[in-house]
Amino acid sequence: MAFIDGNDPHMSLLIGPQSGAERLFRLRANFSVGFFVGLHTHRGDESFEVISGEVRFYVGGERQLCRPGAIIFAPRDVEHGFVALTDATPEVFSEQRMNPLLNTLHDEPRVC
């Protein structure tokens, strides 16, 4: 499948194995205020785009409040995490099979 309707509110996995992708995925997630992913690393690159809401990201020692339109990049082996400060919708674009949450460093929302 080469063309995906990104406006379909029912789709969360936009690109993945169902599209024929073997190495990449793109996911749209809806997070409630307070949802967090603690600091961790991956064996592959990962990026995020904030579609709605406010999310505080931590990547490689830097913290940033991110709003719609912000794009965040976490290179391979760089620690990163986030917390949703409001209800938020980010999109994640990443490599498949990179052992997500390979190395969890912290799991408290205060880290982001």
N, C-alpha and C positions, 0 to 999 in steps of 0.2 A: 504494500500500500504506500503510494508516494504522496498522496494528498490527504491531510487530516483536517477535520473541521475543529479548529481550536476554540470555537464559540460554543461547542456542545457542552452544556453544564454537567452532563453525566459522565464525561470522560475524565479519568484521572491519570491513567497511563497513556500519554499522548503518543509516544514512540517507544517501542519495545519489541519483544519477540513476536507479538501479534502483528507487527508491521513488517516483519522480516529483518529487523535490526539484529545484528549479531554482537555488536560491541558497545552500542550506546543506548541510553534510554532518556526519555524526557517525561517528567511526572508533574502534574499539577496537584497540589495538596491544599486542603482547607484546614487551618489550625485555629483552635480557640485560644483566647487570651491566656497566657501562662504556659502554653505548650512549649516544650524545649527539647533540644537534643544537646546533650553534654559534649564537652570537648573530646574529640577523637581524631584519628587520621585514617586515610585510605591508601591503597596501593595505586590509585588512579586519580586523575583530575576530576573536579566537581565544580559546577557553577550553579548559581541561584539567580532568579529574577523575581523581585517583589512585584506582584500584580496588584495586590490591595493590602491595606493595613500597614502596621509598623512592626518591624522585626529588628532586634538588636543582634548583629552578627559579631562573632569573634573569629578572626582569621590571622594566624601567624603572629600573635602578639598585639594585634590592633582590634579595637572595638569600634563599631560604627552603627548608628541608628539608621536604618534603611527604610525608605518609603517607596511607593509605587514608581517603577522605572529604574530603580537601583539594580545593578548587576554585581554580583559578588563572585569571586573566583578563588577557589581553594586548590592550589596545586597538590600534586601527589606528595604524601608524607608530611603535609603541613597541618598542624592541629587547627581545628575549627569547630564551631558549634553555634547555636542560636537560641533565642527565646522570643516568642510572639508577645509583643507588648499590647497588641489589640488583636481582635480576630483578624486573621491574615491569610492571604493566598499567595504562596510562592510557587514558582516553577523550578524544578531541579533538572539539570542536564548533566548527565554523568556517564561513566563507563559501567557496563554490566560486568558482573562477576569479578568485582574488585575487592571482595570481602568487606562489605560495609561494616562500619563500627569495628574495624580490625583491631584498633587499639584505643579503648575507652580510657580517657584520662581523668575525667570528672563527670559527675552526673547531677550536679545541683544547678538550678536555674540562675543562681547568682553569678555564674562564671561568664555570662554573656552580657 
